[in-house]
Every structure is written in structure tokens, then in C-alpha cells.
Amino acid sequence: MNPSIAGGLHKVLMDGLKDMVFVMRVTDQSDFIYEFVNRPARKKTGISEQDLGKTIREVMPHEIIQILYKYYNKVLSTQSAVTYDDSFFSPSGEKRFSEVALTPLFDEQEGLYLIVAVIKDVTKEKTAELEKREAREKLEENLKRFRIIAENAQDMIMLLDANGMVKYASPSCTEVLGHDHQAYVGQSFLHNVHPEDQARAQEAITQAIDYDQSFTIRLKQYNSDDQTVWVESRGTPVFDQQDNLKDLVVVTRDISLQKDYESKLEYAALHDPLTNMPNRRLFMERLTECLEQLDGHHDGLAIIMMDIDRFKFINDELGHDMGDEVIKEFGERVHASVRECDMVARLGGDEFIALLPVVGSMEHAVSIAEDIQKAIQLPWHINGYHLDVTTSMGIATASKPDITAFSILKSADIALYQAKKAGRNSYKLGE
């Protein structure tokens, strides 16, 4: 760069300038040649020192050339500075936004001979502005859609303020719970929530507002007949540009049928389908709970493991249908022989087990086992058949907290094996 040019630039270019600077020499043919490009400009646009001395047409892509010539020619025609908003692509292909200021430099003899382009990268500011504009437009559009959806939705839709008070309730509230939807406005969202669920619901609302997070909660609400209805509420907070809560949108749907279905599934998972008695899984859960409650100072517990003597003969000779009837009758007789606090479960096949919490002593457990034995020995009449049915039992007790479910079950199983080995129709005590 010759000294005269350098002298004209020293007022424009400053050490440490972070903006992009392009110095363009104006030719006699009114073209524009890259005379100088500072480091930020080279880094952000990919233009190199090898491009110095070349025209805009030789350096820039075709789609950008027309834009640049438009504004550079405007500087030539007006002989004054020009500013405009623009965008460019970085070497990595990222779109960047910029503010461009074109300043003409004059020479007494040559006239306008240089144009200095100072380009400020405003991508961050522009992106934030665009995001805010899009957010406002989206919010306005969403509000329109919300009203349309809310007025026609089957789920209950409510808008709550920061205190959990209802600002809007959709007409579907009347359909689902029977209450006039207008009566909700001005009421607390919790006003018809079951007392057992109010604390959880309040916590969910508070957490959603304080931490800008959505929530899903299942709870019971009262309908117009003062009956509880299981519902699922999903809440989402909506904030304005100043981070002030605009609305807490709560969408609630009736899940009574789903809860009923889930209850049936849970029951099926924990009960034997043939006898409707607790199964092995439920028995083990209850046994584990009872063992954890043992402290060595209160009455212990006992289990009675039992099966039906010669059950295979019944199945083989009379058929599996008869075998199923015997299993059901056996379970009913055992259940009728124990206390109300005891549990009788079917472990599988013809094997049953009774859990006797707070049994007090082995003697008491033996007394209950004898009651079971007497009940089984009573006459059996099923589908026209007279049957002689007996049972063998193994009894085990636990009174200290160091007894495990595995150990007490093993003790009862060994005792049952000994009873069958001794001739059946009897019981044995575990160690």
C-alpha cells in the first residue's frame, strides 16, 4: 500500500479493531478492487491476501456480487456514506448477520478513490431479535389456536395465575365433572381436589412456576355429585419476554377407566387366576415386610407350607378339570381355617402356603395347622365324586430379625418333605 493511501487510512483503521474492514480501490472503470482486508475480515469471510488486487467479481460468489455493487455504486453516485444491513456466510457455511457502513475517501486530484467498508458482526443481536419476534408471533398464533382448541376439547383446560387461581376454564369442565365451567374462574385449582392430593398438587404447581418446568400428576377431584373421579393433570408454565409468568396451562383428563384397568392388571399380577388367592409374588412381598418388622421382643411369625397328598393321582384318573376343582376347594378350606390377619397363597400346582404373623408360639402355629388338617379331612363331594383328600404340612417359625425369607421357606420345605416321607396326612416342624 503506497504512503498516500496509508495516510488516508490511519484515521479510519485503528489498532485492535474487531470489526471487519475492507478497503476497496475505485478504478477508472468504476469497478472496485480489494486493496486491504483486515484480519477479522479474512477470518470470518475466507478472503485471503491472495485476493488483494482482484475485483469483487473475481472474489465473491455470483449471488452476492449484485448486492455489493448496488451499495458501492450508491456511494459513487451520492458521493456520501451508505449504511445497510446484510448477511454473509462464514468459511464453515454458517450464516452471519451484519451491519455495513461504506465510507468514501477523497483525494484532491483523483476525487473518490477509496471506499472503506466497516462491517460489524451482529449475529448474536440479530438472532436474539428474530427469536423474540418469532416467539411473539408464535405466542399470538398459539393463543388463537388455544382458544379454538379449548372451546372444543374433551379434556379440561385451565389457565392459572401465579397463585394457582383459575383465570379460564374450558366448557369441557362441565362435561367431565358436571360443574359449570364459569364457576371455576376465581377459584383455586385445588378447591375440588381431594384433601389427600392437595399437598402434592400444590407442590407441583409451585415447582412448575419457580423452576419453569412442566408437571404431570394423578389425583382425585370431586364431581357435581360429590363423588371422586381419578384425573391426570399436565401443567406447563408460559412466561413472557420479561420472564414473568403469563399463564400456567393445565390440561386435565378423566382416567377413571385407565385406573380401573391398571387396578385389574395389578390384581392379576399378584393373584392366582384359578383360586383368586394371593400368588407367590404377593406372598413374598408380605413375608418380607413381616420379617423386617421382627425385633425379637414381640410375637414372631410362622409359615405353613402344604400340598395335596396324591394330587397327581386325582389329575391322572379324574382329569385336569377335576384337579382344578380340588385345588379351588382346597384353597377355600385352608383360608376358612386361618385367622383374619393371616394370608393364604397358592405357590403353584397343588402347593399352598399360609403366613401367620404375630403367631405367638410354635404351639399356636401347630393349633392352626391342626385346624387346617381337620378341615381338609372333612368329606369331599365334587361333580358327583366322593373324594378322600389329605394334606401334608411343614411348619417353620421366626422371631428374630436376622431370619431371611429364604431360610424360613427352606425350613418349612424340609419339614414338608419329612411329613410326606413319614406317610402323609401329617405335619412336621422345621428347625
C-alpha positions as CSV (number, residue, x, y, z in Angstrom):
1,M,0.0,0.0,0.0
2,N,1.6,3.4,-1.0
3,P,2.2,6.1,1.5
4,S,-0.6,8.3,0.4
5,I,-3.1,5.6,0.8
6,A,-1.7,4.7,4.2
7,G,-2.0,8.4,5.2
8,G,-5.7,8.4,4.2
9,L,-6.4,5.2,6.2
10,H,-4.8,6.0,9.5
11,K,-7.9,7.9,10.7
12,V,-10.2,5.0,9.8
13,L,-8.3,1.9,10.8
14,M,-7.3,1.5,14.4
15,D,-5.2,-1.0,16.1
16,G,-7.1,-3.8,17.7
17,L,-10.3,-3.2,15.7
18,K,-12.6,-6.2,16.0
19,D,-14.9,-5.3,13.2
20,M,-14.3,-6.5,9.7
21,V,-12.6,-3.8,7.5
22,F,-12.4,-3.9,3.7
23,V,-10.6,-1.1,1.7
24,M,-11.8,-1.0,-1.9
25,R,-10.0,1.0,-4.5
26,V,-12.2,2.6,-7.1
27,T,-10.9,2.1,-10.7
28,D,-11.4,4.4,-13.6
29,Q,-13.9,2.0,-14.9
30,S,-15.9,2.4,-11.7
31,D,-15.0,-1.1,-10.6
32,F,-13.9,-2.0,-7.1
33,I,-10.6,-3.8,-6.2
34,Y,-9.7,-5.2,-2.9
35,E,-6.8,-3.1,-1.6
36,F,-6.8,-4.1,2.1
37,V,-8.7,-6.7,4.2
38,N,-8.0,-6.8,8.0
39,R,-7.6,-10.0,10.0
40,P,-11.2,-10.3,11.4
41,A,-12.5,-10.0,7.8
42,R,-10.2,-12.6,6.5
43,K,-11.1,-15.0,9.3
44,K,-14.8,-14.6,9.0
45,T,-15.2,-14.5,5.2
46,G,-12.4,-16.6,4.0
47,I,-11.0,-13.9,1.8
48,S,-7.2,-14.1,1.8
49,E,-4.3,-11.8,1.0
50,Q,-4.1,-13.6,-2.4
51,D,-7.3,-11.9,-3.3
52,L,-5.9,-8.4,-2.9
53,G,-5.8,-6.6,-6.3
54,K,-8.8,-8.5,-7.5
55,T,-12.2,-7.1,-8.2
56,I,-15.4,-8.0,-6.4
57,R,-16.5,-10.1,-9.4
58,E,-13.3,-12.1,-9.2
59,V,-13.6,-12.9,-5.5
60,M,-17.3,-13.0,-4.5
61,P,-20.0,-15.6,-5.4
62,H,-22.4,-14.6,-8.1
63,E,-25.4,-14.2,-5.7
64,I,-23.5,-11.6,-3.6
65,I,-21.9,-9.6,-6.4
66,Q,-25.1,-7.7,-7.4
67,I,-25.8,-6.7,-3.8
68,L,-22.3,-5.4,-3.2
69,Y,-22.3,-3.5,-6.5
70,K,-25.6,-2.0,-5.7
71,Y,-24.4,-0.3,-2.5
72,Y,-20.9,0.5,-3.7
73,N,-22.3,2.2,-6.8
74,K,-24.7,4.1,-4.5
75,V,-21.6,5.5,-2.7
76,L,-20.2,6.5,-6.1
77,S,-23.4,8.2,-7.2
78,T,-24.1,10.1,-4.0
79,Q,-20.5,10.7,-3.0
80,S,-21.5,10.0,0.6
81,A,-21.5,7.3,3.2
82,V,-24.0,4.4,2.9
83,T,-25.2,2.0,5.7
84,Y,-27.2,-1.1,5.3
85,D,-28.0,-4.5,6.9
86,D,-26.5,-7.5,5.3
87,S,-25.6,-11.2,5.8
88,F,-22.7,-13.4,4.8
89,F,-21.6,-17.0,5.1
90,S,-18.5,-17.9,7.2
91,P,-16.0,-20.3,5.8
92,S,-17.7,-23.1,7.7
93,G,-21.0,-22.3,5.9
94,E,-22.7,-20.6,8.9
95,K,-25.0,-17.7,8.1
96,R,-24.0,-14.5,9.9
97,F,-25.8,-11.1,10.1
98,S,-24.0,-7.8,9.8
99,E,-24.3,-4.0,9.8
100,V,-22.3,-2.4,7.0
101,A,-21.0,1.2,6.8
102,L,-19.4,2.3,3.5
103,T,-17.4,5.4,3.8
104,P,-15.9,7.2,0.7
105,L,-12.4,8.7,0.9
106,F,-11.5,11.5,-1.5
107,D,-8.3,12.8,-3.0
108,E,-7.9,16.4,-4.2
109,Q,-6.7,15.3,-7.6
110,E,-8.4,11.9,-8.1
111,G,-11.6,12.5,-6.3
112,L,-13.3,9.5,-4.7
113,Y,-10.6,6.9,-4.9
114,L,-11.3,4.5,-1.9
115,I,-14.3,3.1,-0.2
116,V,-13.8,1.8,3.3
117,A,-16.3,-0.9,4.4
118,V,-16.6,-1.4,8.1
119,I,-18.7,-4.5,8.8
120,K,-20.0,-5.2,12.3
121,D,-21.0,-8.8,13.1
122,V,-24.4,-8.5,14.8
123,T,-25.4,-12.2,14.5
124,K,-26.0,-12.6,18.2
125,E,-28.1,-9.5,18.5
126,K,-30.0,-10.3,15.3
127,T,-30.6,-13.9,16.3
128,A,-32.0,-12.8,19.6
129,E,-34.2,-10.2,17.9
130,L,-35.5,-12.7,15.4
131,E,-36.1,-15.3,18.2
132,K,-38.1,-12.7,20.2
133,R,-40.1,-11.7,17.1
134,E,-40.8,-15.4,16.3
135,A,-41.7,-16.1,19.9
136,R,-44.2,-13.2,20.0
137,E,-45.7,-14.2,16.7
138,K,-45.8,-17.9,17.8
139,L,-47.4,-16.9,21.1
140,E,-50.1,-14.8,19.3
141,E,-50.8,-17.7,17.0
142,N,-50.8,-20.2,19.8
143,L,-53.3,-18.1,21.8
144,K,-55.6,-18.1,18.8
145,R,-55.3,-21.8,18.4
146,F,-55.6,-22.3,22.1
147,R,-59.0,-20.6,22.2
148,I,-60.2,-22.7,19.3
149,I,-58.9,-26.0,20.8
150,A,-60.0,-25.2,24.4
151,E,-63.6,-24.4,23.3
152,N,-63.8,-27.8,21.5
153,A,-61.6,-30.0,23.6
154,Q,-62.8,-33.0,25.5
155,D,-60.1,-32.6,28.1
156,M,-60.5,-29.9,30.7
157,I,-58.2,-26.9,30.0
158,M,-57.5,-24.3,32.6
159,L,-55.3,-21.2,32.8
160,L,-53.9,-20.5,36.3
161,D,-52.2,-17.4,37.6
162,A,-49.1,-17.3,39.8
163,N,-51.2,-18.1,42.9
164,G,-52.8,-21.1,41.4
165,M,-56.1,-19.3,40.9
166,V,-58.2,-20.2,37.8
167,K,-58.3,-17.5,35.1
168,Y,-60.0,-19.6,32.5
169,A,-61.8,-22.9,32.4
170,S,-62.9,-24.7,29.2
171,P,-66.5,-25.8,28.7
172,S,-65.4,-29.4,28.9
173,C,-65.1,-29.0,32.7
174,T,-68.9,-29.2,32.7
175,E,-68.8,-32.3,30.6
176,V,-66.2,-34.1,32.7
177,L,-67.1,-33.2,36.3
178,G,-70.6,-31.7,35.9
179,H,-69.6,-28.3,37.3
180,D,-70.4,-25.1,35.4
181,H,-67.0,-24.2,33.9
182,Q,-67.6,-20.5,34.6
183,A,-67.8,-21.2,38.3
184,Y,-64.1,-22.3,38.3
185,V,-62.9,-18.8,37.4
186,G,-61.6,-17.0,40.5
187,Q,-61.4,-20.3,42.4
188,S,-58.2,-22.1,43.5
189,F,-57.3,-25.0,41.3
190,L,-57.3,-27.1,44.5
191,H,-60.8,-26.2,45.5
192,N,-62.3,-29.5,44.4
193,V,-59.2,-31.7,44.7
194,H,-59.4,-34.5,47.2
195,P,-57.6,-33.5,50.5
196,E,-55.2,-36.4,50.2
197,D,-53.9,-35.0,46.9
198,Q,-53.9,-31.2,47.6
199,A,-50.4,-31.0,49.0
200,R,-48.9,-32.9,46.0
201,A,-50.8,-30.8,43.6
202,Q,-49.7,-27.5,45.3
203,E,-46.1,-28.7,45.3
204,A,-46.3,-29.5,41.5
205,I,-47.8,-26.1,40.8
206,T,-45.1,-24.3,42.8
207,Q,-42.3,-26.2,41.3
208,A,-43.6,-25.6,37.8
209,I,-43.7,-21.8,38.3
210,D,-40.4,-21.5,40.3
211,Y,-38.3,-23.7,38.0
212,D,-40.1,-23.3,34.6
213,Q,-40.8,-27.0,34.3
214,S,-43.8,-29.0,33.3
215,F,-45.5,-31.5,35.6
216,T,-47.8,-34.5,35.3
217,I,-49.8,-35.6,38.4
218,R,-52.6,-38.0,39.0
219,L,-55.1,-37.0,41.6
220,K,-58.8,-37.3,42.6
221,Q,-61.3,-34.5,42.0
222,Y,-64.9,-34.2,43.1
223,N,-67.7,-34.1,40.5
224,S,-71.0,-32.4,40.9
225,D,-72.4,-35.5,42.7
226,D,-69.6,-35.2,45.3
227,Q,-68.0,-38.4,44.0
228,T,-64.3,-38.7,43.4
229,V,-63.0,-39.0,39.9
230,W,-59.5,-40.0,39.0
231,V,-57.9,-37.5,36.7
232,E,-54.4,-36.8,35.2
233,S,-53.3,-33.1,35.1
234,R,-50.5,-31.9,32.9
235,G,-49.2,-28.4,33.7
236,T,-46.9,-26.1,31.6
237,P,-45.9,-22.6,32.6
238,V,-45.8,-19.9,30.0
239,F,-43.6,-16.8,30.6
240,D,-43.5,-13.5,28.7
241,Q,-40.3,-11.8,27.4
242,Q,-39.6,-10.4,30.8
243,D,-39.7,-13.9,32.4
244,N,-42.9,-13.1,34.2
245,L,-45.5,-15.9,34.4
246,K,-48.2,-15.3,31.8
247,D,-50.2,-18.5,32.4
248,L,-49.9,-21.9,33.9
249,V,-51.7,-24.1,31.4
250,V,-53.2,-27.2,33.0
251,V,-54.8,-29.9,30.8
252,T,-56.8,-32.5,32.8
253,R,-58.4,-35.7,31.6
254,D,-60.6,-38.3,33.2
255,I,-58.5,-41.5,33.7
256,S,-61.1,-43.5,35.7
257,L,-61.3,-46.3,33.1
258,Q,-57.5,-46.4,32.9
259,K,-57.1,-46.6,36.7
260,D,-59.7,-49.4,36.8
261,Y,-57.8,-51.2,34.1
262,E,-54.5,-50.7,35.9
263,S,-56.0,-52.0,39.2
264,K,-57.2,-55.1,37.4
265,L,-53.7,-55.6,35.9
266,E,-52.1,-55.1,39.3
267,Y,-54.5,-57.6,40.9
268,A,-53.8,-60.1,38.1
269,A,-50.1,-59.7,38.7
270,L,-50.4,-60.5,42.4
271,H,-53.1,-63.2,42.4
272,D,-53.5,-66.8,41.2
273,P,-56.1,-66.8,38.3
274,L,-57.6,-70.2,39.3
275,T,-58.2,-69.6,43.0
276,N,-58.1,-65.7,43.1
277,M,-55.8,-66.2,46.1
278,P,-52.5,-64.3,46.5
279,N,-49.7,-65.7,44.4
280,R,-46.0,-66.4,45.2
281,R,-45.0,-62.8,44.4
282,L,-47.6,-61.2,46.7
283,F,-46.8,-63.7,49.4
284,M,-43.1,-63.0,49.2
285,E,-43.7,-59.2,49.5
286,R,-45.9,-59.7,52.6
287,L,-43.4,-62.2,54.1
288,T,-40.5,-59.8,53.6
289,E,-42.5,-57.0,55.2
290,C,-43.3,-59.1,58.2
291,L,-39.7,-60.3,58.7
292,E,-38.5,-56.7,58.6
293,Q,-40.8,-55.9,61.4
294,L,-39.5,-58.5,63.7
295,D,-37.4,-57.1,66.6
296,G,-37.1,-60.1,68.9
297,H,-39.3,-58.6,71.6
298,H,-42.7,-59.3,70.1
299,D,-44.6,-62.3,68.9
300,G,-42.9,-63.9,65.9
301,L,-44.4,-65.3,62.8
302,A,-44.9,-68.7,61.3
303,I,-45.5,-70.2,57.9
304,I,-47.2,-73.4,57.0
305,M,-46.2,-74.9,53.7
306,M,-48.6,-77.6,52.4
307,D,-49.6,-79.6,49.4
308,I,-52.3,-82.1,48.4
309,D,-51.4,-85.7,49.0
310,R,-51.5,-87.9,45.9
311,F,-52.8,-85.0,43.8
312,K,-51.2,-86.5,40.7
313,F,-53.5,-89.5,41.0
314,I,-56.5,-87.1,41.0
315,N,-55.3,-85.3,37.9
316,D,-54.4,-88.5,36.1
317,E,-57.5,-90.5,37.0
318,L,-60.2,-87.9,37.0
319,G,-58.8,-85.3,34.7
320,H,-57.4,-81.8,35.0
321,D,-60.8,-80.1,35.3
322,M,-61.5,-82.2,38.4
323,G,-57.9,-81.3,39.6
324,D,-58.7,-77.6,39.2
325,E,-61.9,-78.0,41.3
326,V,-60.0,-79.8,44.0
327,I,-57.3,-77.0,44.1
328,K,-60.0,-74.3,44.4
329,E,-61.8,-76.2,47.2
330,F,-58.6,-76.9,49.0
331,G,-57.7,-73.2,49.0
332,E,-61.1,-72.2,50.3
333,R,-60.9,-74.7,53.2
334,V,-57.4,-73.6,54.2
335,H,-58.5,-69.9,54.0
336,A,-61.5,-70.6,56.2
337,S,-59.3,-72.3,58.8
338,V,-56.8,-69.5,59.5
339,R,-57.2,-66.2,61.2
340,E,-58.4,-63.0,59.5
341,C,-54.9,-61.5,59.8
342,D,-53.3,-64.5,58.1
343,M,-52.5,-64.8,54.4
344,V,-53.0,-68.0,52.3
345,A,-51.3,-68.1,48.9
346,R,-51.0,-70.6,46.1
347,L,-47.4,-71.1,45.2
348,G,-48.2,-73.2,42.1
349,G,-49.5,-76.6,41.2
350,D,-51.0,-78.1,44.4
351,E,-48.7,-76.3,46.7
352,F,-50.1,-73.7,49.1
353,I,-48.6,-71.6,51.9
354,A,-50.0,-69.8,54.9
355,L,-48.4,-66.8,56.6
356,L,-49.2,-66.4,60.2
357,P,-48.0,-63.0,61.6
358,V,-47.8,-62.4,65.4
359,V,-48.5,-66.1,65.9
360,G,-47.0,-66.0,69.4
361,S,-45.6,-69.5,69.6
362,M,-45.0,-72.7,67.7
363,E,-47.8,-74.2,69.7
364,H,-50.2,-71.7,68.3
365,A,-49.0,-72.3,64.8
366,V,-49.4,-76.1,65.3
367,S,-53.0,-75.4,66.5
368,I,-53.8,-73.6,63.3
369,A,-52.2,-76.4,61.3
370,E,-54.4,-78.9,63.0
371,D,-57.5,-76.8,62.2
372,I,-56.4,-76.9,58.6
373,Q,-55.9,-80.7,58.7
374,K,-59.4,-81.2,60.2
375,A,-61.0,-79.0,57.5
376,I,-59.3,-80.9,54.7
377,Q,-60.3,-84.3,56.2
378,L,-64.0,-83.4,56.0
379,P,-65.9,-85.2,53.2
380,W,-65.3,-84.0,49.6
381,H,-68.2,-84.1,47.1
382,I,-67.3,-82.6,43.7
383,N,-69.2,-83.1,40.5
384,G,-70.8,-86.3,41.8
385,Y,-67.5,-87.8,43.0
386,H,-66.7,-88.6,46.7
387,L,-63.0,-87.9,47.4
388,D,-60.7,-88.6,50.2
389,V,-58.3,-85.7,50.3
390,T,-55.5,-85.1,52.9
391,T,-52.6,-82.7,53.1
392,S,-49.0,-82.8,54.4
393,M,-47.6,-79.7,56.0
394,G,-44.3,-78.2,57.1
395,I,-44.2,-75.5,59.8
396,A,-41.5,-73.0,60.4
397,T,-41.3,-70.0,62.7
398,A,-39.2,-66.8,63.0
399,S,-38.9,-64.5,65.9
400,K,-35.6,-62.7,65.3
401,P,-34.8,-60.0,62.7
402,D,-31.9,-62.0,61.3
403,I,-34.1,-64.6,59.8
404,T,-34.4,-64.3,56.0
405,A,-37.3,-65.3,53.7
406,F,-35.1,-67.9,52.0
407,S,-34.1,-69.5,55.3
408,I,-37.6,-69.8,56.7
409,L,-39.0,-71.1,53.4
410,K,-36.2,-73.7,53.2
411,S,-37.0,-74.8,56.8
412,A,-40.7,-75.2,56.0
413,D,-39.9,-77.0,52.8
414,I,-37.7,-79.5,54.5
415,A,-40.4,-80.1,57.2
416,L,-43.0,-80.7,54.5
417,Y,-40.7,-83.2,52.8
418,Q,-40.3,-85.0,56.1
419,A,-44.1,-85.1,56.6
420,K,-44.7,-86.7,53.2
421,K,-41.9,-89.2,53.9
422,A,-43.5,-90.1,57.2
423,G,-46.7,-91.2,55.4
424,R,-48.5,-88.0,54.5
425,N,-51.6,-86.6,56.2
426,S,-49.5,-85.0,58.9
427,Y,-47.3,-82.1,59.7
428,K,-43.7,-81.7,60.8
429,L,-41.9,-78.8,62.5
430,G,-38.9,-77.1,60.9
431,E,-35.7,-76.4,62.8
